[in-house]
């Protein structure tokens, strides 16, 4: 009885702690979303946890000051979607090559992939920028999209995933049916690997969507700005007192990700648990 | 002519390998090379200047300030991150407590990790600005007699960066730790209980040793990410690490050299190279000396 009682007390204390932690986690996001719907005057009057009705006005202020959110949104979407497809396809292609074929040097490549995952590649951005500038590729989306093919994190994840999916019998059956090696990958393996590809794709998408550093260094013309770059603009003097509009601008950048998460949180959480998706 | 089956492996890995040589390896080489030159954004031709960029970096206190800041900001976020995540993970996986809604709790704790860091930095800038909600709250609640310029105080500003980093990452650490904990066989705990072990002894003697590879993984990936910290400190204040360079990080210094009026690519590359070497040596060193046999053989 006393054991049970003490367990119950511990449990109650833990729930209190978890609730406080939850409030700390959610309240900043909640205030951001609520303030996006409130007018600047309302925001200055005090904190509220209930939404208001000024979303449209706030949006008009954003637009009035020349911030083209729809264009930034489309730029970010285009870059994120294309680089996600590239990294997932090329990553799974390489992972399948490493898992399904016993060629010379595959151990070296697999080890190199692990090593590359651990290396701070962002620090070579200056060399990358100067190289792109010699090729005339600075200020192009290509300079942001094409490097997705070199994602060692995608290959690493692909290896972990395909090791449990690829079955030699399936490959052999495909060969007996006369399928080509690439046909086997595209028509037999990829469909089986869809859950893994979705998981990897979500991480690739979010990483690309949220990436500020690379576009900030590589992109210079205003019409090619991505959403995080527009957030940087929002921090500027033009918007200093337009609180409602600022919060709305920030909300536009995070709501798509919250929606994706609400729909696909299981994939995302399992993906992290499955192992080491690199951000 | 037909290709031997096993040789198809080369074709499958070719796109990745070629892309990595072009977009991964060559930029690293190029960054090293540029760090020995006086290349700027303006000039076409550059001269080889040996170690001059490096000598200048070490002659100027700013570089050491940035390195020190980055370590401080990372370590002070990592300790509470791993501590709280460990505590929560033990509770979530405890068969004695049987907490309800574990999946929902941790899904919500993880949410901040997915949000755009640039927006989060701008959000906390708004929260802590002079007319922001934090001042409204502390003044009305009578905690402070009058509004405070939070972001002009180096300690407060650092604490905010540390808090944001903690806030964005503790949920992910919970998920990884739980994956490690649920992989530990229950029979180990059962036989320990038969031997009369208490909860702390079981954590200390079973959970911790078996979690070691996962802890090292968390430690190393967090370190590598932390050494490249940019968005949050850059957008929280003026992008120069104000106040008093208290939140100037490695990558911010690299960006400042790059974006200075002369666009000093050589100097920016030297910052990148030094931080690259420091981070890689620490990450691979920890992995090699502390990792278990499997992790070590992966290198």
Boltz contact constraints between the chains, C-beta under 6 A:
constraints:
  - contact:
      token1: [A, 11]
      token2: [B, 97]
      max_distance: 6.0
  - contact:
      token1: [A, 14]
      token2: [B, 91]
      max_distance: 6.0
  - contact:
      token1: [A, 18]
      token2: [B, 105]
      max_distance: 6.0
  - contact:
      token1: [A, 22]
      token2: [B, 108]
      max_distance: 6.0
  - contact:
      token1: [A, 25]
      token2: [B, 109]
      max_distance: 6.0
  - contact:
      token1: [A, 32]
      token2: [B, 123]
      max_distance: 6.0
  - contact:
      token1: [A, 46]
      token2: [B, 136]
      max_distance: 6.0
  - contact:
      token1: [A, 47]
      token2: [B, 133]
      max_distance: 6.0
  - contact:
      token1: [A, 90]
      token2: [B, 15]
      max_distance: 6.0
  - contact:
      token1: [A, 90]
      token2: [B, 16]
      max_distance: 6.0
  - contact:
      token1: [A, 93]
      token2: [B, 12]
      max_distance: 6.0
  - contact:
      token1: [A, 94]
      token2: [B, 13]
      max_distance: 6.0
  - contact:
      token1: [A, 94]
      token2: [B, 16]
      max_distance: 6.0
  - contact:
      token1: [A, 96]
      token2: [B, 12]
      max_distance: 6.0
  - contact:
      token1: [A, 97]
      token2: [B, 9]
      max_distance: 6.0
  - contact:
      token1: [A, 97]
      token2: [B, 12]
      max_distance: 6.0
  - contact:
      token1: [A, 97]
      token2: [B, 13]
      max_distance: 6.0
  - contact:
      token1: [A, 101]
      token2: [B, 6]
      max_distance: 6.0
  - contact:
      token1: [A, 101]
      token2: [B, 8]
      max_distance: 6.0
  - contact:
      token1: [A, 101]
      token2: [B, 9]
      max_distance: 6.0
  - contact:
      token1: [A, 102]
      token2: [B, 6]
      max_distance: 6.0
  - contact:
      token1: [A, 103]
      token2: [B, 6]
      max_distance: 6.0
  - contact:
      token1: [A, 103]
      token2: [B, 9]
      max_distance: 6.0
  - contact:
      token1: [A, 111]
      token2: [B, 298]
      max_distance: 6.0
  - contact:
      token1: [A, 114]
      token2: [B, 298]
      max_distance: 6.0
  - contact:
      token1: [A, 118]
      token2: [B, 283]
      max_distance: 6.0
  - contact:
      token1: [A, 119]
      token2: [B, 280]
      max_distance: 6.0
  - contact:
      token1: [A, 120]
      token2: [B, 224]
      max_distance: 6.0
  - contact:
      token1: [A, 120]
      token2: [B, 228]
      max_distance: 6.0
  - contact:
      token1: [A, 120]
      token2: [B, 276]
      max_distance: 6.0
  - contact:
      token1: [A, 120]
      token2: [B, 279]
      max_distance: 6.0
  - contact:
      token1: [A, 122]
      token2: [B, 228]
      max_distance: 6.0
  - contact:
      token1: [A, 123]
      token2: [B, 272]
      max_distance: 6.0
  - contact:
      token1: [A, 123]
      token2: [B, 275]
      max_distance: 6.0
  - contact:
      token1: [A, 123]
      token2: [B, 276]
      max_distance: 6.0
  - contact:
      token1: [A, 124]
      token2: [B, 27]
      max_distance: 6.0
  - contact:
      token1: [A, 124]
      token2: [B, 28]
      max_distance: 6.0
  - contact:
      token1: [A, 124]
      token2: [B, 31]
      max_distance: 6.0
  - contact:
      token1: [A, 126]
      token2: [B, 31]
      max_distance: 6.0
  - contact:
      token1: [A, 126]
      token2: [B, 265]
      max_distance: 6.0
  - contact:
      token1: [A, 126]
      token2: [B, 268]
      max_distance: 6.0
  - contact:
      token1: [A, 126]
      token2: [B, 269]
      max_distance: 6.0
  - contact:
      token1: [A, 126]
      token2: [B, 272]
      max_distance: 6.0
  - contact:
      token1: [A, 127]
      token2: [B, 27]
      max_distance: 6.0
  - contact:
      token1: [A, 127]
      token2: [B, 30]
      max_distance: 6.0
  - contact:
      token1: [A, 127]
      token2: [B, 31]
      max_distance: 6.0
  - contact:
      token1: [A, 127]
      token2: [B, 34]
      max_distance: 6.0
  - contact:
      token1: [A, 128]
      token2: [B, 27]
      max_distance: 6.0
  - contact:
      token1: [A, 130]
      token2: [B, 265]
      max_distance: 6.0
  - contact:
      token1: [A, 131]
      token2: [B, 27]
      max_distance: 6.0
  - contact:
      token1: [A, 131]
      token2: [B, 30]
      max_distance: 6.0
  - contact:
      token1: [A, 147]
      token2: [B, 23]
      max_distance: 6.0
  - contact:
      token1: [A, 149]
      token2: [B, 19]
      max_distance: 6.0
  - contact:
      token1: [A, 150]
      token2: [B, 19]
      max_distance: 6.0
  - contact:
      token1: [A, 150]
      token2: [B, 20]
      max_distance: 6.0
  - contact:
      token1: [A, 150]
      token2: [B, 23]
      max_distance: 6.0
  - contact:
      token1: [A, 150]
      token2: [B, 24]
      max_distance: 6.0
  - contact:
      token1: [A, 155]
      token2: [B, 16]
      max_distance: 6.0
  - contact:
      token1: [A, 181]
      token2: [B, 8]
      max_distance: 6.0
  - contact:
      token1: [A, 206]
      token2: [B, 114]
      max_distance: 6.0
  - contact:
      token1: [A, 210]
      token2: [B, 116]
      max_distance: 6.0
  - contact:
      token1: [A, 212]
      token2: [B, 118]
      max_distance: 6.0
  - contact:
      token1: [A, 212]
      token2: [B, 231]
      max_distance: 6.0
  - contact:
      token1: [A, 213]
      token2: [B, 230]
      max_distance: 6.0
  - contact:
      token1: [A, 228]
      token2: [B, 116]
      max_distance: 6.0
  - contact:
      token1: [A, 228]
      token2: [B, 118]
      max_distance: 6.0
  - contact:
      token1: [A, 231]
      token2: [B, 118]
      max_distance: 6.0
  - contact:
      token1: [A, 231]
      token2: [B, 119]
      max_distance: 6.0
  - contact:
      token1: [A, 231]
      token2: [B, 122]
      max_distance: 6.0
  - contact:
      token1: [A, 235]
      token2: [B, 122]
      max_distance: 6.0
  - contact:
      token1: [A, 235]
      token2: [B, 235]
      max_distance: 6.0
  - contact:
      token1: [A, 250]
      token2: [B, 119]
      max_distance: 6.0
  - contact:
      token1: [A, 250]
      token2: [B, 122]
      max_distance: 6.0
  - contact:
      token1: [A, 250]
      token2: [B, 123]
      max_distance: 6.0
  - contact:
      token1: [A, 253]
      token2: [B, 116]
      max_distance: 6.0
  - contact:
      token1: [A, 253]
      token2: [B, 119]
      max_distance: 6.0
  - contact:
      token1: [A, 254]
      token2: [B, 115]
      max_distance: 6.0
  - contact:
      token1: [A, 254]
      token2: [B, 116]
      max_distance: 6.0
  - contact:
      token1: [A, 254]
      token2: [B, 119]
      max_distance: 6.0
  - contact:
      token1: [A, 257]
      token2: [B, 114]
      max_distance: 6.0
  - contact:
      token1: [A, 261]
      token2: [B, 114]
      max_distance: 6.0
  - contact:
      token1: [A, 265]
      token2: [B, 107]
      max_distance: 6.0
  - contact:
      token1: [A, 269]
      token2: [B, 175]
      max_distance: 6.0
  - contact:
      token1: [A, 272]
      token2: [B, 175]
      max_distance: 6.0
  - contact:
      token1: [A, 273]
      token2: [B, 175]
      max_distance: 6.0
  - contact:
      token1: [A, 273]
      token2: [B, 179]
      max_distance: 6.0
